[in-house]
Amino acid sequence: MAGYSYSSVSGFDNCPKSFEFRYIKKLPESFQSIEAFMGSTVHSVLEMIYRNRELGLGTDELELPGIFRKIWDSTYNEKIRIIKSENNITHYIDLGIRLLTGYYSNSFLNDVSKTISLEQKFEVKLNGEITFRGIIDRLSRTKDGILRVTDFKTGSVSGPLANLQLPSYAVHVFETNNEEEIELCIEDLKQKETRIAKVKKEIVESTKNKLISKINVIEKTTEFKAIIGPLCRWCGYNEICPDYLKTKNVDAGDLKHCPDCGSPLAERKGKFGKFLGCTGFPECKYTFDPRESTENIEGDMICPECGSPLRKRKGKFGVFFGCSSYPQCSFTRKIK
């Protein structure tokens, strides 16, 4: 690869197969989760209000919903997918606005640091051969004169030193600024918390060595295997991943984990007898009836709408073929 980033390195840790699809084969994702889209929209609004502040243009809290909706409506597209069927678009729009207004009143109004750059792209050499790239959400200087690297988060997160993302950004900041100590900051919009860790210049070499070690593992990998788990539902490659698709069409005796979220399945009793249910219920409502036929059937057994295997099912009007990705895909076909 020409270069690496924290996204690519952590992506390999999460699932080597997804890494191969994205960075080696450079295949486009079939969809983007609405959570990711909502997060990018929030980032766009934050970038705008900080730029306005540096230009001397104030942004009132009452303007935030309108700004968010304008960006949302102008960038929303047919590839955005809602994974959690119990939620709808309105839920995510309201959530994005709540995150913004909460951050505005709790942090933005009290932040007196001077913005140096926003969405700053950088590139550093980890050694003579490996290039590492990244984008810093915000680089600022506090009232105490300390450089602060800030990353905005809209999902569940840990501290600034919980992974290599912010330390990798620190490598660039230390190498391009005459600083002995800087601050790494995570703005957790979900929990309304600002988490800060001070780091010294010594972090540069140790962080580089950790990144090089991870990248060496990647470059020596010849077989990229899928890691089946809860994140599979949010992966834009799950419709072409053979290992994930295999979990959607297996015999009942071999089915151990939920093909939708990766949680273990457990035997339960219902009105019509025993069945397998996801232990992630009620967040995940996947069930499997052991009496349902999962044998391969002659003919076209791939859903023409999403590419998932078709499964023989029983309904009110008899037996039919149904997409194994239901309820995300509701394609059905009559059995002649």
N, C-alpha and C positions, 0 to 999 in steps of 0.2 A: 504494500500500500504506500501511496505517496506521503501520507501523513496520518496521524492519529489524533483523537480528541478524547475528552473524558467520556463523552457519549458512546464512542466506539469501544473503548476499553471496558466500560461498565456493561455495555450491551453484550459483549462476549461473555462476561461473567454470568449475566442473566440467562442467555441462551446462545450458544455458539451457532446454531442453525439460523437463527434470526440474523446474527452478525454476518453470516455467509451471504444470505439473501440481500442484505442491505449494502454491505461494504465490499464484498468480493464480486458477486454477480451483478450488483447495482440494479436490483429489480425495484420497481415502484411498489409501494404498499397499496393494497386494494382499498384500504379505508384508514381514516384517522379517528381515534376515539374522541368523543365530544369533551371528555375531561381535558385532553391535551389541547384541543381547540380553545376551550374556555380559558385555560391557563395562558396560552399565547395571546389571546385577546386582552386579558388583564395586564400582561407585560407591556403590550402596545400602549395602553392607557397610562400606565405608570411612566413609561418613557416620555410620553407627551407632556404630562403635567410637570415632570422635572425639567424638561427642556423649556417649557413656558416660564417656569420660575427663574431659570437662569437668564431668560430674555426680559425679565421684569413683568411678565404677563401672569397675572394670578388666575387660578382655576378654583371656582367655587364648588363646594361639595355637591350642591344641587345640580351642577352640570354633569357630574360623573355618569349617572344613568344614561343620559342622552349620548354622551361621547362613547360609552361602552356599546350601546345599541347600534350606533352608526358604524363603528368598526366591525361589530359582529355581523350586521346585515350585509356589509360590503364584501366580506371575505367568506361567509358561510357558503358551502358547496355540497354537492350530492355525495361526496366521499366521507362526510362527517357521519359517524355512526354512534348511536346510543347503545351501549352494551348492557346497562342495567335497565331491563324492560319496565321496572316499576317507576322509573323517572321519565320525564319528557323534556322538550327543549326549554320550556318556561322555567323548569326547575334549575337548569344550568345557567340561564340568563340571570335569574334572581340570585343564584349563588355567586356568580361573578360580580354582580353589583354590590352584594353584601361584603365580599372580600375587599373590594376597592374602597367603599365608604368606611369600613372598619379601619383599614390601614391609613386612610386619609386623616381621620380624626385622632387615631391613637399614635401615629408615627410621623406622617408627612408634615403636619402642622408644627410638630415639636422638633423637627430635624433642621438644625441650623448649619449643617456641614455644607461645604462648598463643592458642587459637582465639578469634577474634572473631565469625565467622559461618560457616555452612555452607550450601551451595546458595543463596547470596544472589542474589535477583533484583534487577536494577537497570534504570534507564532514564535516558538522557541525551539532550539536544538537541544534535545536531551543528551545526545552524544554526536559523534561525527556523521551518523547516518539517519537517526530517527528524528522526525519533525513532529512537534506537538502543537495543536491549535486549540483555540478556545474563544469564547465571547464572554466578556465581563459585563454583567447587567449594569452596574454602576460603580465607578471609581470616584471617591470623594476625599476631601480633607476635613477632618473634624475641627471643632473650635480649639482643641488642644494641639492642633498641628499634625495629627497622625493620619497617614493614608489608610483609607478603609475600602476594602473590596466587598461589595454587597451583591448577594444573589437573592432574588425574589422567588418565593416558593408558594404555590397554591395548594399543594397536596400535603400528605403526611411526611414530615422530615425530622431529622435528628440535628445534632450540633454541627458547627462549621468544620470540625475535625473528624467527623464520623466516617468520612470517605475521602478520596483523593481529589475531589472536584475543586474546592476552594484552595487547598494547598498547591494544586497545579497552577492555579491562577496566581498564587503568591510567587511562584517561580518567575513568572514574567514581570511582576511588579518589582521584585527585588533586583532583577537584572537590568531594569530600565530606569530605576530611581535610586538615588543615594540615600537609602533608608536602612536603619539597623533593626527597626521593629515596625510592623504594620498590624492592622486589625482585619480579621476575616469575619464577615457578618452575614447571617441568614435572617432575612425578614420573613417570618412564618405568618403569612396572612390568615391561614386557617385558624391558628391558635392565638393570633394577635400578639405574637411575641417577637422581640428582637434578640437574637442570640449572637454574642460576640466572643471571639477568642483572639488574644494577642499572640503573635508568632514572631520569632526572631529570624535573622538571615540564615541561621544554621539549617532551617527547614528545607532550603533549596536542594542541597545534595541528597538528603535522605528521600525527599519526594521524587527527585529524578530517578534515583536508584529503584524505588518501588515501581514507578511507571515503566522503566526499562525492563524490569523483571516480568511484569505483566505482559508487555508487548512481545518479549521474547517467546513467551508461552504461545501467544497468538500466532506468531510467525512460524513456529515449529509445528503447528496443528495442521494435519492433513485430512482429518475426518471431523467435520463439524456436526456434532450430534445435538438434537433438540432436547431441551429440558422442559418436560410437560408439567405444567403447574397452573396456579391461579392467573398468572399474567398472560397466558395463552389467549384468553378471550379478548384482550386488548391489543394483541399483536396483529399488525396489518398484513402479516404473511401467513396467518393461520389457515387461509383457504388453499394454500399451495404446499403447506408443510405436511409431508407424508406421515410423520410420526403423530402429529395432532389429528389428522384425518383418520388415522388408524383407530384412535380411541373413540371415534364416533360410530364405529361399526364393528363391534367385537361380540363374541359369544358372552352370554350372561355369566358363565362360570369364570371368565377371565377378567370381567369388569371389576376393578378394585377402586378406581378413583373417578370422580366426576369429570366428564369430558368438557364441561363448560367452565369450571373454576379450579379443578385440580384437587378439591377436598376429598377425603375418603368417603366411600359410599357405605351405607349401613342398611341392613335388612329391616323393613318396617311392615306393619300390618295395616291394611286398608279395608274398605268396604267390599272389595272384590278379591281379597286375598293378599298374599305377601308380595312385596315389591322392594326394589332398591331405591333409597332416597339419599340425596346429598346431605352430608352433615353440616354444610354451610347454610342450610335452611334457617331463617326465611329469606336471607339475602339471595341465595341461589335456590331455585325451585326445581332443579333437574330431578327427574325420576326415571326409572327403567323397570319395565314389566318383564320378568324372566320368561313369561309365557309368549312374549312377542318374538316372532321369527326374526333372526338376524342373519340368516343364511344368504350367501350371495345368490343372486337371481340372474338368469341369462338376460342379456340385453343391456341397454343403456342404464347404468345404475348411478350416474353422476348428476347431481342437481344442475340444470342448465342456468340457474340464476346465481348460485354462489359457489358451485364447484364441490360442495360437500357430498358424501355418499348418500344415496337414498336408502330408506329402510322400510320394510313391509310393516304396516300398522293396521290396527282394527279400529273402526269408528262407528258412528251411528248408522251409517249406510253400508257397512261392510268393510272389506279389506281394501287397502289402497297403498300406494307408495308415498311416503312423506320425507321431506328433507330432514336429515339428522341434525341440522343446525337450528331446528325450531326451538324457541319462538323467534329467534333472530331472522330466520327465513321460513316463510310459510308455504313454500311450493309443494304442491301435491300432484299426483298423476294416477288416473284410474288404472286398475288392472284389467286388461282385456280377458 
